Amino acid sequence: MTTARDRVLQAAVTCFADKGFAATTIADIERAAGLTPGAGGTYRHFPSKKAILEAVIDGVVDVPDDEIAPPGDDVEATAHEMLDYMRADMMRIFFRDLDDFPEQRGRINQRTLDGSYRVVAERIAQKNHDIDAEAAAAVILGSLINFRVNEALIGPDANGVDRDRFVATWGKIYRAVLDPAGAAF
């Protein structure tokens, strides 16, 4: 069952992504959440619009490593999960609104970017001692992020290849980094 607080958070994500933080009003959020605008329903859960934004960011950063960089040998499934985790609405908020909230931008960078890179670099280092694991993680994850950013900012056809083709090739490249002797292109 979805609570009023959850509805407010989801409505805020939609409103912030569509209109931007500054242009979104509490009444917009209340309306999108199915609450009566101006009746104070939002303030029962959050003291301010900024507190709502902070709670939205909490939802992004307070996830386990396995959700940010899923384990397992099915690297294509991992890529799909990571692309799903990088939601377009959150990317629009990140790029458009978080300049005014550097502490929130830092939290996202530290957890989702730095955390993902760390986890993937550790996995690469365990399997391939002949490569700079941190640099390889940056290349591998950077391509996923770039794919998703293009979709979020430009549109679903922005990358010139569909998601399945991208993920299939990404998986081959990742496997080649993990096991260069077994790489087959």
RAUR-V941603 format. One record per residue. N is the residue number from 1. RES is the residue in one letter. PHI is phi in whole degrees, 0 to 359 (* if undefined). D_LAST is the distance of its C-alpha to the last C-alpha in Angstrom with 2 decimals. Layout:
n = (N N)
res = (RES RES)
phi = (PHI PHI)
d_last = (D_LAST D_LAST)
This chain:
n = (1 2 3 4 5 6 7 8 9 10 11 12 13 14 15 16 17 18 19 20 21 22 23 24 25 26 27 28 29 30 31 32 33 34 35 36 37 38 39 40 41 42 43 44 45 46 47 48 49 50 51 52 53 54 55 56 57 58 59 60 61 62 63 64 65 66 67 68 69 70 71 72 73 74 75 76 77 78 79 80 81 82 83 84 85 86 87 88 89 90 91 92 93 94 95 96 97 98 99 100 101 102 103 104 105 106 107 108 109 110 111 112 113 114 115 116 117 118 119 120 121 122 123 124 125 126 127 128 129 130 131 132 133 134 135 136 137 138 139 140 141 142 143 144 145 146 147 148 149 150 151 152 153 154 155 156 157 158 159 160 161 162 163 164 165 166 167 168 169 170 171 172 173 174 175 176 177 178 179 180 181 182 183 184 185)
res = (M T T A R D R V L Q A A V T C F A D K G F A A T T I A D I E R A A G L T P G A G G T Y R H F P S K K A I L E A V I D G V V D V P D D E I A P P G D D V E A T A H E M L D Y M R A D M M R I F F R D L D D F P E Q R G R I N Q R T L D G S Y R V V A E R I A Q K N H D I D A E A A A A V I L G S L I N F R V N E A L I G P D A N G V D R D R F V A T W G K I Y R A V L D P A G A A F)
phi = (* 275 275 299 298 297 296 297 297 295 297 297 302 298 295 298 293 283 250 95 299 297 277 276 256 301 299 300 296 299 299 294 274 81 262 284 302 84 273 90 300 293 289 289 248 219 283 199 296 298 296 295 301 299 291 298 296 306 296 276 269 269 234 289 308 298 276 282 222 303 280 117 271 278 293 294 298 300 299 298 296 292 296 295 297 276 291 299 297 290 294 297 296 302 284 270 251 277 300 279 228 300 293 287 301 298 297 294 302 298 277 280 275 300 297 298 300 298 297 292 299 296 294 295 300 292 259 221 275 262 229 286 299 294 293 298 298 297 294 295 287 300 292 297 298 299 302 289 297 302 298 291 269 250 145 296 260 294 269 81 224 283 301 295 295 301 295 299 289 303 298 297 294 298 299 296 288 290 216 299 291 263 294 225 250)
d_last = (46.93 46.25 48.87 50.49 48.85 45.37 46.28 47.47 44.23 42.07 44.49 44.37 40.57 40.87 43.82 42.41 39.11 41.05 44.03 43.32 45.17 48.17 48.75 48.49 51.83 52.67 54.19 50.86 49.19 52.08 52.02 48.25 48.77 51.61 54.28 57.46 57.04 59.57 60.66 59.11 56.58 53.82 56.12 56.62 53.03 52.37 54.90 53.14 50.30 48.79 48.98 47.05 44.30 44.28 43.97 41.05 39.30 40.30 38.39 35.19 35.58 37.22 34.21 32.74 29.59 27.89 28.39 27.12 24.01 23.82 23.03 20.99 17.68 17.00 15.36 15.27 18.99 19.50 18.17 20.44 23.30 23.01 22.95 25.94 27.67 27.53 30.06 30.80 34.53 34.27 32.17 34.92 37.51 35.63 35.28 38.64 41.06 40.23 41.33 44.78 43.82 42.09 42.67 40.76 37.89 37.85 37.78 34.73 32.93 33.91 32.94 30.04 28.30 29.41 29.29 25.71 24.57 26.62 25.32 21.60 22.34 24.23 21.43 19.00 21.87 22.53 19.12 18.14 21.20 19.62 18.77 21.24 20.82 23.06 21.31 17.85 19.61 21.14 17.95 16.31 19.63 20.72 18.03 19.25 22.78 22.35 20.97 24.00 26.46 25.68 26.34 29.47 30.95 30.02 29.19 26.65 25.09 24.99 21.24 20.55 17.98 19.08 18.65 16.54 13.83 14.12 14.04 11.02 8.92 11.24 10.64 6.95 8.43 11.47 10.18 8.67 12.21 13.94 12.57 10.98 11.82 9.94 6.62 3.78 0.00)
